[in-house]
Amino acid sequence: MTKLSDSGLSKVLKEMRELGFLQKLQEGYLTTTEGMEALGHRKIRAHGVILVYSGISEEQARRVCEILRGSPKFWLSARSEDVGDYDVRVGLALTFPELLLDQVRGNSKEREVK
Amino acid sequence: MDLSIRSSFKVGERASFVETSMSKEGNLISTLHALNLDLDNLRVGVSASTDPEGRLRRFMLTVIQPQDQENVVVSYILDLTSRKLTITEGRARRLEVKEEDRAKVISQLPNLISSMRQGPLTSFRSRVFNLDTGAEETT
């Protein structure tokens, strides 16, 4: 899966452990908080909830923890729908319709300004 | 994702307003409010996207300036959800854009946007900044 040889994989895992990004357990490897931060993920503990997150502010993460406070044993996985990309594309196309001109004109040759 | 045009009109000769809404399975997800200005030798677009409750989620400023045979395109995207500012600078071949082309792009936007191509863009690069720390993030 990693396209690494066994010795190559072993070397990488050892380096990751030395950097503190991975922790070796009896059951396998665990990504440490430092490892998650290196991946751009953050972790907080608040209101008895551990939350791993990225792309939201710490305040938002704390509010999620507060909402989940007192819930019995649970696991939650969530991510945003990629509407941001659509918004950006539409906004850009309205200012810069050239991006869509070839599609509007079908396969007719684009007219370049000389 | 379904895109529909809620409103589209010209404001005088050099400005236009377009409002679009994005929905999925009948549920409104996002609304985009966009004002475009054609100034002397400069095109400016400002747009804001709001969530279904009308809260501002994203603000975008795009400036297009012709230079020689190319257009220089700069966009600033202020994303209040992910707390990031993305600045993209690019260059594009200059193409002739007629008023009828622009009108067609707007009217056909729902069918075109999902397969938007790179068009005349020849190069672009993005820089991302964290809104809380000001630090530039590696992308």
Chai-1 contact restraints between the chains, C-beta under 6 A:
chainA,res_idxA,chainB,res_idxB,connection_type,confidence,min_distance_angstrom,max_distance_angstrom,comment,restraint_id
A,G55,B,S82,contact,1.0,0.0,6.0,A-B,restraint_1
A,S57,B,R83,contact,1.0,0.0,6.0,A-B,restraint_2
A,V83,B,M22,contact,1.0,0.0,6.0,A-B,restraint_3
A,V83,B,I29,contact,1.0,0.0,6.0,A-B,restraint_4
A,V83,B,S30,contact,1.0,0.0,6.0,A-B,restraint_5
A,Y86,B,M22,contact,1.0,0.0,6.0,A-B,restraint_6
A,D87,B,S30,contact,1.0,0.0,6.0,A-B,restraint_7
A,D87,B,L32,contact,1.0,0.0,6.0,A-B,restraint_8
A,D87,B,S49,contact,1.0,0.0,6.0,A-B,restraint_9
A,D87,B,R58,contact,1.0,0.0,6.0,A-B,restraint_10
A,R89,B,I113,contact,1.0,0.0,6.0,A-B,restraint_11
A,R89,B,M116,contact,1.0,0.0,6.0,A-B,restraint_12
A,V90,B,T20,contact,1.0,0.0,6.0,A-B,restraint_13
A,V90,B,L32,contact,1.0,0.0,6.0,A-B,restraint_14
A,V90,B,I113,contact,1.0,0.0,6.0,A-B,restraint_15
A,G91,B,A34,contact,1.0,0.0,6.0,A-B,restraint_16
A,G91,B,S47,contact,1.0,0.0,6.0,A-B,restraint_17
A,G91,B,M60,contact,1.0,0.0,6.0,A-B,restraint_18
A,L94,B,V18,contact,1.0,0.0,6.0,A-B,restraint_19
A,L94,B,A34,contact,1.0,0.0,6.0,A-B,restraint_20
A,L94,B,N36,contact,1.0,0.0,6.0,A-B,restraint_21
A,T95,B,N36,contact,1.0,0.0,6.0,A-B,restraint_22
A,T95,B,G45,contact,1.0,0.0,6.0,A-B,restraint_23
A,T95,B,T62,contact,1.0,0.0,6.0,A-B,restraint_24
A,F96,B,I64,contact,1.0,0.0,6.0,A-B,restraint_25
A,P97,B,R102,contact,1.0,0.0,6.0,A-B,restraint_26
A,P97,B,V105,contact,1.0,0.0,6.0,A-B,restraint_27
A,E98,B,L95,contact,1.0,0.0,6.0,A-B,restraint_28
A,E98,B,G119,contact,1.0,0.0,6.0,A-B,restraint_29
A,E98,B,P120,contact,1.0,0.0,6.0,A-B,restraint_30
A,L99,B,G119,contact,1.0,0.0,6.0,A-B,restraint_31
A,L100,B,V105,contact,1.0,0.0,6.0,A-B,restraint_32
A,L100,B,L112,contact,1.0,0.0,6.0,A-B,restraint_33
A,L101,B,D101,contact,1.0,0.0,6.0,A-B,restraint_34
A,Q103,B,L112,contact,1.0,0.0,6.0,A-B,restraint_35
A,V104,B,K104,contact,1.0,0.0,6.0,A-B,restraint_36
A,V104,B,V105,contact,1.0,0.0,6.0,A-B,restraint_37
A,E110,B,L95,contact,1.0,0.0,6.0,A-B,restraint_38
A,R111,B,E96,contact,1.0,0.0,6.0,A-B,restraint_39
A,E112,B,L95,contact,1.0,0.0,6.0,A-B,restraint_40
A,V113,B,R94,contact,1.0,0.0,6.0,A-B,restraint_41
A,V113,B,E96,contact,1.0,0.0,6.0,A-B,restraint_42
